[in-house]
Structure formats: structure tokens, C-alpha cells
Amino acid sequence: MTRNEIIFNMFYTQYNILRGNIEQIQQNLRYREVHTTDCLELIIAKEKFEYLREMSKWIFSVLKIDEDEYFEKLYDDFNKEQKKREMF
């Protein structure tokens, strides 16, 4: 495995972890009474997710990793999926 593949896989793993956290918190909010701490947890999870996105853009551009923007497409797909969920 090359250095770039290792770095990409690290970001991909973090992406999946943070995405799972957001989905879990959202699912928890559907099935119980909402408290302010639940809202804060969701805000923090989303901010971490966006921070990972910004960091990945910067690092990938410096190291010339993911030039076909596969990682960015993952975020776009997740955002579209989130918007569809909000409609219902």
C-alpha cells in the first residue's frame, strides 16, 4: 500500500465513523424526547464531519491525492441523502 492510499484510507475510515455517529444520533432523536444535550451532540457530530471534509480537501490538494474527487462525492451523496430524509 502506498503512502497516499494509507492517508486516503485513514480519511475514509474517519468519514465512515463520523457519518455513523450522525446517523445514530438522528435515529436516537426520532425515538425519544429531545433534550438540549441531544441537539448539542448532533451539532458537534456535524461540525466534526465538516471539519474532516475541509481537512481532507486541504491535505488531498497538497499531496495530490484523490484528484478525481471521489472523497468529495461521498460528502455530496451524504448531503443529498440527508436532505431527502428531512423532507419526510
C-alpha positions as YAML, in Angstrom:
chain: A
units: angstrom
residues:
- id: 1
  name: MET
  ca: [0.00, 0.00, 0.00]
- id: 2
  name: THR
  ca: [1.37, 3.41, -0.90]
- id: 3
  name: ARG
  ca: [1.54, 6.39, 1.44]
- id: 4
  name: ASN
  ca: [-1.29, 8.11, -0.44]
- id: 5
  name: GLU
  ca: [-3.52, 5.04, -0.18]
- id: 6
  name: ILE
  ca: [-2.87, 4.84, 3.56]
- id: 7
  name: ILE
  ca: [-3.77, 8.51, 4.01]
- id: 8
  name: PHE
  ca: [-6.89, 8.14, 1.88]
- id: 9
  name: ASN
  ca: [-7.98, 5.04, 3.81]
- id: 10
  name: MET
  ca: [-7.46, 6.88, 7.10]
- id: 11
  name: PHE
  ca: [-9.76, 9.68, 5.97]
- id: 12
  name: TYR
  ca: [-12.27, 7.20, 4.55]
- id: 13
  name: THR
  ca: [-12.38, 5.33, 7.88]
- id: 14
  name: GLN
  ca: [-12.93, 8.59, 9.78]
- id: 15
  name: TYR
  ca: [-15.63, 9.57, 7.27]
- id: 16
  name: ASN
  ca: [-17.50, 6.33, 7.95]
- id: 17
  name: ILE
  ca: [-17.16, 6.69, 11.72]
- id: 18
  name: LEU
  ca: [-18.42, 10.28, 11.76]
- id: 19
  name: ARG
  ca: [-21.22, 9.52, 9.30]
- id: 20
  name: GLY
  ca: [-22.30, 6.63, 11.51]
- id: 21
  name: ASN
  ca: [-22.28, 8.91, 14.57]
- id: 22
  name: ILE
  ca: [-24.55, 11.43, 12.84]
- id: 23
  name: GLU
  ca: [-26.96, 8.74, 11.68]
- id: 24
  name: GLN
  ca: [-27.06, 7.15, 15.16]
- id: 25
  name: ILE
  ca: [-27.79, 10.46, 16.89]
- id: 26
  name: GLN
  ca: [-30.51, 11.29, 14.37]
- id: 27
  name: GLN
  ca: [-32.10, 7.89, 14.87]
- id: 28
  name: ASN
  ca: [-31.99, 8.32, 18.66]
- id: 29
  name: LEU
  ca: [-33.77, 11.66, 18.31]
- id: 30
  name: ARG
  ca: [-36.61, 10.02, 16.43]
- id: 31
  name: TYR
  ca: [-37.43, 7.58, 19.22]
- id: 32
  name: ARG
  ca: [-37.17, 9.61, 22.40]
- id: 33
  name: GLU
  ca: [-37.87, 13.03, 23.82]
- id: 34
  name: VAL
  ca: [-35.38, 15.59, 22.55]
- id: 35
  name: HIS
  ca: [-33.16, 17.34, 25.09]
- id: 36
  name: THR
  ca: [-30.73, 20.18, 24.54]
- id: 37
  name: THR
  ca: [-27.80, 17.82, 25.05]
- id: 38
  name: ASP
  ca: [-29.07, 15.70, 22.15]
- id: 39
  name: CYS
  ca: [-29.10, 18.76, 19.93]
- id: 40
  name: LEU
  ca: [-25.59, 19.69, 21.02]
- id: 41
  name: GLU
  ca: [-24.34, 16.18, 20.31]
- id: 42
  name: LEU
  ca: [-25.77, 16.39, 16.81]
- id: 43
  name: ILE
  ca: [-24.23, 19.83, 16.23]
- id: 44
  name: ILE
  ca: [-20.82, 18.61, 17.42]
- id: 45
  name: ALA
  ca: [-21.04, 15.49, 15.25]
- id: 46
  name: LYS
  ca: [-21.92, 17.55, 12.18]
- id: 47
  name: GLU
  ca: [-19.13, 20.04, 12.89]
- id: 48
  name: LYS
  ca: [-16.58, 17.23, 13.20]
- id: 49
  name: PHE
  ca: [-17.87, 15.82, 9.90]
- id: 50
  name: GLU
  ca: [-17.47, 19.19, 8.16]
- id: 51
  name: TYR
  ca: [-14.03, 19.67, 9.70]
- id: 52
  name: LEU
  ca: [-12.95, 16.33, 8.28]
- id: 53
  name: ARG
  ca: [-14.23, 17.45, 4.89]
- id: 54
  name: GLU
  ca: [-12.24, 20.68, 5.00]
- id: 55
  name: MET
  ca: [-9.09, 18.94, 6.23]
- id: 56
  name: SER
  ca: [-9.36, 16.26, 3.58]
- id: 57
  name: LYS
  ca: [-9.72, 18.87, 0.83]
- id: 58
  name: TRP
  ca: [-6.65, 20.69, 2.04]
- id: 59
  name: ILE
  ca: [-4.47, 17.62, 2.60]
- id: 60
  name: PHE
  ca: [-5.57, 15.91, -0.61]
- id: 61
  name: SER
  ca: [-4.79, 19.02, -2.63]
- id: 62
  name: VAL
  ca: [-1.34, 19.43, -1.06]
- id: 63
  name: LEU
  ca: [-0.44, 15.76, -1.51]
- id: 64
  name: LYS
  ca: [-2.28, 15.44, -4.83]
- id: 65
  name: ILE
  ca: [-4.44, 12.61, -3.55]
- id: 66
  name: ASP
  ca: [-7.92, 11.90, -4.88]
- id: 67
  name: GLU
  ca: [-7.68, 14.03, -7.97]
- id: 68
  name: ASP
  ca: [-10.93, 12.56, -9.33]
- id: 69
  name: GLU
  ca: [-12.66, 13.88, -6.15]
- id: 70
  name: TYR
  ca: [-14.09, 10.52, -5.08]
- id: 71
  name: PHE
  ca: [-13.98, 11.62, -1.43]
- id: 72
  name: GLU
  ca: [-15.85, 14.85, -2.16]
- id: 73
  name: LYS
  ca: [-18.56, 12.86, -3.96]
- id: 74
  name: LEU
  ca: [-19.11, 10.84, -0.78]
- id: 75
  name: TYR
  ca: [-19.94, 14.05, 1.07]
- id: 76
  name: ASP
  ca: [-22.24, 15.24, -1.67]
- id: 77
  name: ASP
  ca: [-24.09, 11.91, -1.70]
- id: 78
  name: PHE
  ca: [-24.47, 12.02, 2.08]
- id: 79
  name: ASN
  ca: [-25.78, 15.60, 1.95]
- id: 80
  name: LYS
  ca: [-28.35, 14.64, -0.70]
- id: 81
  name: GLU
  ca: [-29.40, 11.68, 1.42]
- id: 82
  name: GLN
  ca: [-29.80, 13.95, 4.46]
- id: 83
  name: LYS
  ca: [-31.94, 16.42, 2.54]
- id: 84
  name: LYS
  ca: [-34.24, 13.63, 1.36]
- id: 85
  name: ARG
  ca: [-34.67, 12.48, 4.98]
- id: 86
  name: GLU
  ca: [-35.55, 16.00, 6.10]
- id: 87
  name: MET
  ca: [-38.38, 16.15, 3.57]
- id: 88
  name: PHE
  ca: [-40.25, 13.36, 5.37]
...
